[in-house]
Amino acid sequence: MESAKSTLAVALADERLGQGWRRSQTRIRVIAVLSALVAALIVFSLFQRFRVQPAPPAPQRELVASVDLRIGNPAGAAARGEARAKADIEAGLLQLQGFGAPPARAREVKQRYGVGWVARSRESTLLDQAYVDAYNRVMQAEFERRRGRDTLDRLVQDSGVPLAPKKDGGA
């Protein structure tokens, strides 16, 4: 298809009239730039409207812990020793506890008095000592209740285990 004006006519018109004989495209360009700016504003406003809202900060979870102070406490160890001794008594078991090797006459004491010997460990710590003292105190009180004070004194003398201190600190 041939245009209404020939190429030669357009070239001549450009030469003679300059570029101004054609319609100006400045208006179209201005409209295009304004449309792009309006579209950008609409997109940004939609992002602002539908953006992900940050959640309100959750309160920090508090660390809640309980510490059993009886674990490293001699009073707690003594309480555990008393409780264990009472449980052994209810089970019908009479025994004394100590550190190191059993006394030389442990077997004879077991046969004569029915009281066994349990070695806790080779060396005593403060906690172990508190446990053993409380355990032996309860066991010796039970033995004294069953057989009397004189028999308890002979048991202590024969076994070589010192008489456990009373709870109030006396002998």
C-alpha positions as MATLAB code, in Angstrom:
seq = 'MESAKSTLAVALADERLGQGWRRSQTRIRVIAVLSALVAALIVFSLFQRFRVQPAPPAPQRELVASVDLRIGNPAGAAARGEARAKADIEAGLLQLQGFGAPPARAREVKQRYGVGWVARSRESTLLDQAYVDAYNRVMQAEFERRRGRDTLDRLVQDSGVPLAPKKDGGA';
ca = [
       0.000    0.000    0.000;
       1.117    3.335   -0.862;
       0.782    6.259    1.473;
      -1.118    9.346    0.442;
       2.076   11.338    0.317;
       5.081   10.011   -1.401;
       8.408    9.811    0.312;
       9.753   12.526   -1.842;
       6.923   14.860   -0.922;
       7.535   14.232    2.791;
      11.236   14.903    2.359;
      10.540   18.134    0.509;
       8.039   19.246    3.089;
      10.579   18.564    5.865;
      13.140   20.617    4.052;
      10.861   23.479    3.384;
       8.752   23.574    6.520;
      11.081   21.960    8.972;
       9.977   19.423   11.619;
       7.071   21.565   12.735;
       4.653   20.621    9.977;
       3.900   17.326   11.750;
       1.828   17.203   14.909;
       3.792   17.604   18.087;
       4.269   14.450   20.184;
       5.132   16.372   23.339;
       1.574   16.212   24.562;
       1.523   12.447   24.159;
       4.804   12.130   25.995;
       3.572   14.297   28.873;
       0.383   12.226   29.133;
       2.461    9.011   29.114;
       4.780   10.269   31.883;
       1.832   11.472   34.002;
       0.036    8.144   33.520;
       3.174    6.274   34.630;
       3.461    8.458   37.722;
      -0.216    7.940   38.602;
       0.186    4.158   38.111;
       3.271    4.175   40.358;
       1.416    6.131   43.025;
      -1.486    3.668   42.865;
       0.851    0.683   43.177;
       2.694    2.200   46.163;
      -0.561    3.116   47.867;
      -1.806   -0.454   47.395;
       1.439   -1.779   48.879;
       0.968    0.523   51.857;
      -2.632   -0.562   52.256;
      -2.084   -4.305   51.916;
       1.404   -4.648   53.328;
       2.227   -7.281   55.906;
       1.639   -5.720   59.255;
       4.259   -6.607   61.805;
       2.736   -8.478   64.693;
       2.815   -6.760   68.013;
       5.912   -7.906   69.814;
       5.162  -10.986   71.855;
       6.093  -10.682   75.478;
       9.296  -12.471   76.283;
       8.743  -15.804   77.922;
      10.159  -15.749   81.368;
      12.535  -18.466   82.312;
      11.011  -20.196   85.262;
      13.168  -22.668   87.065;
      13.124  -24.207   90.432;
      16.314  -25.106   92.153;
      16.252  -27.800   94.762;
      18.499  -26.337   97.400;
      18.516  -29.608   99.304;
      20.836  -31.183   96.721;
      23.974  -29.423   97.932;
      22.717  -28.764  101.422;
      23.792  -30.943  104.359;
      20.357  -30.463  105.954;
      18.769  -31.853  102.793;
      21.195  -34.784  102.772;
      20.350  -35.474  106.421;
      16.633  -35.420  105.604;
      17.196  -37.914  102.773;
      19.239  -40.121  105.127;
      16.462  -40.119  107.729;
      13.835  -40.889  105.097;
      15.905  -43.774  103.716;
      16.488  -45.176  107.198;
      12.756  -45.075  107.952;
      12.021  -46.831  104.674;
      14.605  -49.525  105.494;
      13.117  -49.983  108.961;
       9.653  -50.426  107.461;
      11.144  -53.023  105.129;
      12.531  -54.852  108.197;
      16.160  -54.025  107.493;
      18.496  -52.900  110.287;
      21.912  -51.742  109.150;
      24.525  -49.118  109.821;
      26.369  -47.106  107.219;
      29.927  -45.896  107.178;
      32.877  -45.064  104.972;
      35.682  -47.286  103.795;
      35.979  -51.001  104.435;
      33.529  -52.616  106.835;
      34.716  -53.055  110.415;
      36.638  -56.257  111.191;
      33.780  -57.629  113.267;
      30.962  -56.737  110.849;
      30.012  -60.353  110.203;
      29.971  -61.159  113.937;
      27.834  -58.072  114.630;
      25.417  -59.165  111.899;
      25.062  -62.621  113.450;
      24.833  -61.427  117.053;
      22.637  -58.314  116.689;
      21.082  -58.692  113.224;
      22.512  -55.354  112.130;
      24.236  -55.198  108.748;
      26.941  -52.863  107.491;
      26.832  -50.774  104.337;
      29.918  -48.974  103.056;
      28.936  -45.692  101.355;
      32.255  -44.832   99.749;
      35.964  -44.748  100.516;
      36.038  -41.059  101.430;
      33.416  -38.945  103.040;
      32.211  -35.572  101.892;
      30.218  -33.131  103.933;
      26.986  -34.247  102.266;
      27.774  -37.946  102.604;
      28.685  -37.488  106.251;
      25.402  -35.679  106.949;
      23.480  -38.466  105.185;
      25.259  -41.254  107.071;
      24.947  -39.524  110.454;
      21.204  -39.046  109.987;
      20.758  -42.594  108.712;
      22.721  -44.124  111.606;
      20.938  -41.903  114.136;
      17.533  -43.239  113.034;
      18.786  -46.833  112.899;
      20.409  -46.638  116.327;
      17.241  -45.118  117.796;
      15.217  -47.989  116.349;
      17.723  -50.549  117.641;
      17.612  -48.913  121.080;
      13.797  -49.004  121.010;
      13.791  -52.713  120.155;
      16.643  -53.985  122.357;
      17.459  -51.296  124.923;
      20.242  -48.848  125.608;
      22.709  -51.403  127.003;
      22.503  -53.544  123.876;
      22.963  -50.441  121.725;
      26.105  -49.528  123.672;
      27.498  -53.049  123.154;
      26.598  -52.875  119.430;
      28.444  -49.570  119.060;
      31.428  -50.959  120.955;
      31.512  -54.210  118.933;
      30.934  -52.669  115.519;
      33.397  -49.815  115.913;
      30.863  -47.399  114.456;
      30.639  -44.285  116.614;
      27.330  -43.486  118.167;
      25.504  -41.186  115.757;
      25.031  -37.693  117.133;
      21.539  -36.810  118.259;
      19.597  -34.357  116.173;
      20.073  -31.580  118.727;
      23.858  -32.097  118.619;
      24.311  -34.141  121.820;
      25.899  -37.572  122.010;
];
